[in-house]
Amino acid sequence: MPSTLDPDNLRAIFKAYDIRGLVGDQLDASLARSIGGAFVSVIGAPTVVVGHDMRPSSPELAEAFAHGAAAAGADVVMIGLASTDQLYFASGHLGHAGVMFTASHNPAEYNGIKMCRAGAAPIGLDTGLADIRDALGADHTATVAGTISSRDVLAAYAAHVRSLAPLGARPLKVVVDAGNGMAGLTAPAVFAELPSVSLTELYFELDGTFPNHEANPIEAENLVDLQKRVLDEGADIGLAFDGDADRCFLVDERGAVVSPSTLTGLIAARELGREPGATIIHNLITSRSVAQIVTELGGVPVRTRVGHSYIKATMAETDAIFGGEHSGHFYFRDFWRADSGMLAALHALAALSEGDRPMSELLREFVRFAPSGEINSTVADQQAVLGRLEAAWGDRDGVEIDHLDGLTVSHADWWFNVRASNTEPLLRLNAEGKDEATMVGVRDAVLAEIRS
């Protein structure tokens, strides 16, 4: 079997924002140990906090990384089972670099590594990850080895996120689908100190084989059980988390799935109420309603490319208070500009608890356009298709074109964005219209051009 240190393998598993690959074939304990040494040497981290998810391979990989990092001279603090946002909390709260072993929503045979500098500052290919990859294979052994210790930060994490979105007195019935992922650990800790919340648990058993459904709430089929349980329980709201619990999706009291753009609008309004005139970040496939709402409330909307490294960098540049992505990632300045699905969920519960309206009515003012959702098409020559689309749509009356991330074509009544996947021969289409008929017309016309 080829070594996991083979350059072709390393190029394959070192992604734009993290490391991700098949356990055994692409990522093993030997490589994890090597990455530990390279991480310490490249980042210059005197102390590293390490957490891991519930996948069967995660404890071994995390331990191997810890030994590699300690051999390179760093002290390692193991926090054990954790959500990714719990790892970000530990990095920010303790002031150390952080490493999380998880493959998020990927199938059980995968694992991966998410990394950050002290204060949860992101590490991507352009900000250290490529340097770590290129340093593998070298000897990073220090004259004096570091130590490996353990620390429990779950209670401190839970208290911190609760403090950022305190709930009102209204009693709430809440169903949470943890998808057998890390919310099965963090949700009980967070909700235990919320006496007004009656919690119904769905798939809270930590099981990295995902026996019930994929821990990927962006796919509609993975929300069906939650929708049914919300209706059966007569609950006020349903919450679904992905495998490492850094993303959250909502289901309202009718069992309807809430768009992450809608939740972005709600949280933006709450944060602007706390800090009038603040900057709010949204990526370019987020609903146009977000920028409208922010502007109407006196805030400053800033549009970015898709991807957490762009969101976090722009938040740092603008001192933005909040950022939202249509993928279900939500970023908070008071959470070290990191993303937290749990904190986003608490904001939704707080908004609901402060009045007597049902969730569907509370969110109505944040829904102004009809979205297509993201639609993927397999395309051999992505750039050729993008060029053809621009030629076909660019000369239309009232149209504006930009290339911030792929191709965005905007009109007063609609817009669409088509961008290429970084890892697959795909083009991703997102479209939105003033009403369903307008959106469908634009969506179908663009798809016909892409797939012709």
Backbone hydrogen bonds, N-H to C=O, Kabsch-Sander energy under -0.5 kcal/mol:
donor,donor_aa,acceptor,acceptor_aa,energy
6,D,3,S,-1.8
10,L,6,D,-2.3
11,R,7,P,-2.4
12,A,8,D,-1.5
13,I,9,N,-2.1
14,F,10,L,-2.1
15,K,13,I,-1.1
15,K,18,D,-2.6
19,I,113,I,-2.3
20,R,13,I,-2.3
21,G,111,N,-2.6
23,V,109,E,-2.6
24,G,27,L,-2.5
25,D,23,V,-0.9
26,Q,22,L,-2.7
27,L,22,L,-1.9
32,A,28,D,-2.5
33,R,29,A,-2.4
34,S,30,S,-1.9
35,I,31,L,-2.7
36,G,32,A,-1.9
37,G,33,R,-1.7
38,A,34,S,-2.3
39,F,35,I,-2.9
40,V,36,G,-1.8
41,S,37,G,-2.0
42,V,38,A,-2.8
43,I,39,F,-2.7
44,G,40,V,-1.7
45,A,40,V,-0.6
48,V,75,D,-2.5
49,V,97,A,-3.0
50,V,77,V,-2.6
51,G,99,V,-2.4
52,H,80,G,-2.0
53,D,101,F,-2.3
58,S,55,R,-1.5
61,L,57,S,-1.9
62,A,58,S,-2.7
63,E,59,P,-2.3
64,A,60,E,-2.3
65,F,61,L,-2.4
66,A,62,A,-2.3
67,H,63,E,-2.1
68,G,64,A,-2.1
69,A,65,F,-2.8
70,A,66,A,-2.6
71,A,67,H,-2.2
72,A,68,G,-1.1
73,G,70,A,-1.8
74,A,69,A,-2.1
75,D,46,P,-2.7
76,V,147,T,-3.4
77,V,48,V,-2.9
78,M,76,V,-0.6
78,M,149,S,-3.4
79,I,50,V,-2.8
79,I,77,V,-0.5
80,G,50,V,-0.7
82,A,52,H,-2.1
84,T,244,D,-2.5
85,D,244,D,-0.5
87,L,83,S,-1.8
88,Y,84,T,-2.2
89,F,85,D,-2.1
90,A,86,Q,-2.3
91,S,87,L,-2.4
92,G,88,Y,-2.6
93,H,89,F,-3.7
94,L,90,A,-2.4
95,G,91,S,-1.1
96,H,91,S,-0.9
97,A,47,T,-1.3
98,G,116,C,-2.3
99,V,49,V,-2.5
100,M,114,K,-3.0
101,F,51,G,-2.2
102,T,100,M,-0.8
102,T,112,G,-1.3
106,N,103,A,-2.7
110,Y,107,P,-1.8
111,N,21,G,-2.2
113,I,19,I,-2.0
114,K,100,M,-2.8
116,C,98,G,-2.4
117,R,121,A,-3.1
119,G,91,S,-1.3
119,G,96,H,-0.5
120,A,117,R,-1.0
121,A,117,R,-0.6
121,A,118,A,-0.6
123,I,115,M,-1.2
125,L,16,A,-2.3
127,T,124,G,-1.4
128,G,125,L,-0.6
129,L,124,G,-2.8
130,A,125,L,-1.1
132,I,128,G,-2.2
133,R,129,L,-2.2
134,D,130,A,-2.4
135,A,131,D,-1.2
136,L,132,I,-0.5
136,L,133,R,-1.2
138,A,135,A,-1.4
140,H,138,A,-0.7
142,A,71,A,-2.9
146,G,70,A,-3.1
149,S,76,V,-2.8
151,R,78,M,-2.4
153,V,151,R,-0.6
157,Y,153,V,-2.6
158,A,154,L,-2.6
159,A,155,A,-2.3
160,H,156,A,-2.0
161,V,157,Y,-2.4
162,R,158,A,-1.9
163,S,159,A,-1.7
164,L,160,H,-1.0
165,A,161,V,-0.7
165,A,162,R,-0.8
170,R,353,S,-1.1
172,L,196,S,-2.7
174,V,172,L,-0.6
174,V,198,S,-2.8
175,V,237,I,-2.1
176,V,200,T,-2.5
177,D,239,L,-3.1
178,A,176,V,-0.7
178,A,202,L,-2.3
179,G,202,L,-0.6
180,N,203,Y,-2.7
181,G,178,A,-2.2
182,M,243,G,-2.7
184,G,181,G,-2.0
185,L,182,M,-1.7
186,T,182,M,-2.1
187,A,183,A,-2.2
189,A,185,L,-0.9
190,V,186,T,-2.4
191,F,187,A,-3.0
192,A,188,P,-1.5
193,E,190,V,-0.8
194,L,191,F,-1.8
197,V,194,L,-2.0
198,S,172,L,-3.3
198,S,196,S,-0.5
199,L,197,V,-0.7
200,T,174,V,-2.9
201,E,199,L,-0.5
202,L,176,V,-2.2
207,D,180,N,-2.2
207,D,205,E,-0.6
208,G,54,M,-1.0
210,F,207,D,-2.0
216,N,214,E,-1.7
219,E,216,N,-1.8
220,A,218,I,-0.5
222,N,219,E,-1.7
223,L,220,A,-1.8
224,V,221,E,-0.6
227,Q,223,L,-2.6
228,K,224,V,-2.3
229,R,225,D,-2.2
230,V,226,L,-2.5
231,L,227,Q,-1.8
232,D,228,K,-2.7
233,E,229,R,-2.5
234,G,230,V,-0.9
235,A,230,V,-2.3
236,D,173,K,-2.4
237,I,173,K,-1.2
238,G,251,V,-2.7
239,L,175,V,-2.8
240,A,249,F,-2.6
241,F,177,D,-2.0
242,D,247,R,-1.2
243,G,215,A,-1.5
245,A,242,D,-1.3
248,C,328,G,-1.4
249,F,240,A,-2.5
250,L,258,V,-0.6
251,V,238,G,-2.3
252,D,256,A,-2.7
255,G,252,D,-2.2
258,V,250,L,-2.8
262,T,259,S,-0.6
263,L,259,S,-1.8
264,T,260,P,-2.4
265,G,261,S,-2.2
266,L,262,T,-2.1
267,I,263,L,-2.7
268,A,264,T,-2.6
269,A,265,G,-2.1
270,R,266,L,-2.0
271,E,267,I,-2.8
272,L,268,A,-2.4
273,G,269,A,-1.6
274,R,270,R,-1.1
275,E,271,E,-2.1
278,A,275,E,-1.6
280,I,300,V,-2.5
281,I,322,F,-2.7
282,H,302,V,-2.4
283,N,324,G,-1.2
284,L,304,T,-1.8
286,T,283,N,-1.8
290,V,287,S,-1.6
291,A,287,S,-0.6
292,Q,288,R,-1.7
293,I,289,S,-2.8
294,V,290,V,-2.6
295,T,291,A,-2.3
296,E,292,Q,-2.7
297,L,293,I,-1.9
298,G,295,T,-1.8
299,G,294,V,-2.9
300,V,278,A,-2.3
302,V,280,I,-2.5
304,T,282,H,-1.8
310,Y,307,G,-0.6
311,I,307,G,-1.9
312,K,308,H,-2.9
313,A,309,S,-1.9
314,T,310,Y,-2.4
315,M,311,I,-2.4
316,A,312,K,-2.0
317,E,313,A,-2.2
318,T,314,T,-2.2
319,D,315,M,-1.5
320,A,315,M,-1.1
321,I,279,T,-2.0
322,F,279,T,-0.9
323,G,331,Y,-2.2
324,G,281,I,-2.1
325,E,329,H,-2.4
328,G,325,E,-1.7
331,Y,323,G,-3.3
332,F,338,A,-1.8
333,R,321,I,-2.0
335,F,332,F,-1.7
336,W,333,R,-1.0
337,R,332,F,-1.8
338,A,332,F,-0.5
338,A,335,F,-1.9
340,S,330,F,-2.1
341,G,245,A,-0.6
342,M,245,A,-0.5
344,A,340,S,-1.7
345,A,341,G,-2.1
346,L,342,M,-2.3
347,H,343,L,-1.9
348,A,344,A,-1.8
349,L,345,A,-2.3
350,A,346,L,-2.8
351,A,347,H,-2.4
352,L,348,A,-2.0
353,S,349,L,-2.5
354,E,350,A,-1.0
355,G,352,L,-1.0
362,L,358,P,-2.4
363,L,359,M,-2.1
364,R,360,S,-0.6
364,R,361,E,-0.6
366,F,363,L,-2.0
367,V,364,R,-1.5
368,R,366,F,-0.6
370,A,433,G,-2.7
372,S,431,A,-2.4
375,I,429,L,-2.4
377,S,427,L,-2.1
379,V,425,P,-2.5
382,Q,380,A,-0.7
385,V,381,D,-1.7
386,L,382,Q,-2.4
387,G,383,Q,-2.3
388,R,384,A,-2.1
389,L,385,V,-2.6
390,E,386,L,-2.3
391,A,387,G,-2.1
392,A,388,R,-2.0
393,W,389,L,-2.2
394,G,390,E,-2.4
396,R,393,W,-1.3
399,V,396,R,-1.4
400,E,410,S,-2.4
402,D,408,T,-2.0
407,L,418,V,-2.9
408,T,402,D,-2.6
409,V,416,F,-2.8
410,S,400,E,-2.9
411,H,414,W,-3.0
415,W,432,E,-2.0
416,F,409,V,-2.2
417,N,430,N,-2.9
418,V,407,L,-2.6
419,R,428,R,-1.9
421,S,426,L,-2.2
426,L,424,E,-2.3
427,L,377,S,-2.4
428,R,419,R,-3.0
429,L,375,I,-2.9
429,L,427,L,-0.5
430,N,417,N,-2.3
432,E,415,W,-2.4
433,G,370,A,-2.1
434,K,413,D,-2.0
439,M,435,D,-2.3
440,V,436,E,-2.7
441,G,437,A,-2.1
442,V,438,T,-2.1
443,R,439,M,-3.2
444,D,440,V,-2.7
445,A,441,G,-1.7
446,V,442,V,-2.5
447,L,443,R,-2.6
448,A,444,D,-2.1
449,E,445,A,-1.5
450,I,446,V,-2.6
451,R,447,L,-2.7
452,S,449,E,-0.7
